[in-house]
Amino acid sequence: MSDQVWLGVHYMHLLAMAFFIGGQLVVVAAVMPVERRFADRTRLRAIARRFGIGSLVALVVLAATGSAFHEGSWSDGTRR
């Protein structure tokens, strides 16, 4: 495959990682403290469910793009 394709795969991997880790930090640090003040937990559950779906998609993208480089091309800098 061309270098542009591998660059796109690498970009998708980093983007999925940023969403997965950064999103968890936002939920824990910003959303949870605000939403805990309300007695109604259904909104918090809905937010967690929607984020969970996005996290699952990001995890699938991470696994797929990470396995694309499983043959060692991350460490040795070669592209196939």
DRENMI-148093 format. One record per residue (C-alpha): x, y, z. Coordinates in steps of 0.1 Angstrom, whole numbers, padded with zeros to 4 digits, always signed. Example, Ala and Ser with C-alpha at 12.3 -4.5 7.8 and 13.67 -1.06 7.14 Angstrom:
+0123-0045+0078+0137-0011+0071
//
This chain:
+0000+0000+0000+0011+0035-0005+0025+0058+0021-0007+0080+0020-0028+0050+0030-0005+0041+0059-0005+0077+0070-0043+0077+0070-0044+0045+0090-0019+0060+0115-0040+0092+0117-0072+0071+0124-0054+0052+0151-0043+0084+0169-0077+0100+0165-0094+0069+0180-0070+0069+0209-0076+0106+0215-0113+0101+0216-0111+0070+0238-0088+0084+0264-0097+0121+0262-0134+0113+0262-0131+0092+0294-0113+0121+0311-0140+0146+0301-0167+0123+0314-0150+0117+0347-0137+0152+0353-0165+0174+0339-0197+0155+0332-0199+0133+0363-0195+0161+0389-0221+0183+0373-0246+0155+0367-0243+0140+0402-0259+0171+0417-0292+0162+0401-0314+0136+0417-0325+0122+0383-0298+0097+0372-0315+0089+0339-0297+0118+0321-0263+0106+0334-0271+0070+0323-0280+0083+0288-0248+0103+0286-0228+0072+0297-0246+0050+0272-0240+0073+0243-0203+0077+0252-0201+0040+0256-0212+0035+0220-0186+0060+0208-0159+0043+0230-0168+0009+0215-0164+0023+0180-0131+0039+0189-0119+0006+0205-0127-0013+0173-0109+0013+0152-0079+0011+0176-0078-0027+0173-0082-0027+0135-0056+0000+0128-0032-0014+0155-0034-0049+0139-0025-0034+0105+0009-0025+0119+0013-0058+0139+0041-0070+0117+0066-0047+0133+0062-0016+0111+0056+0006+0141+0090-0001+0156+0112-0003+0125+0097+0025+0105+0089+0005+0074+0057+0006+0055+0042-0023+0035
//
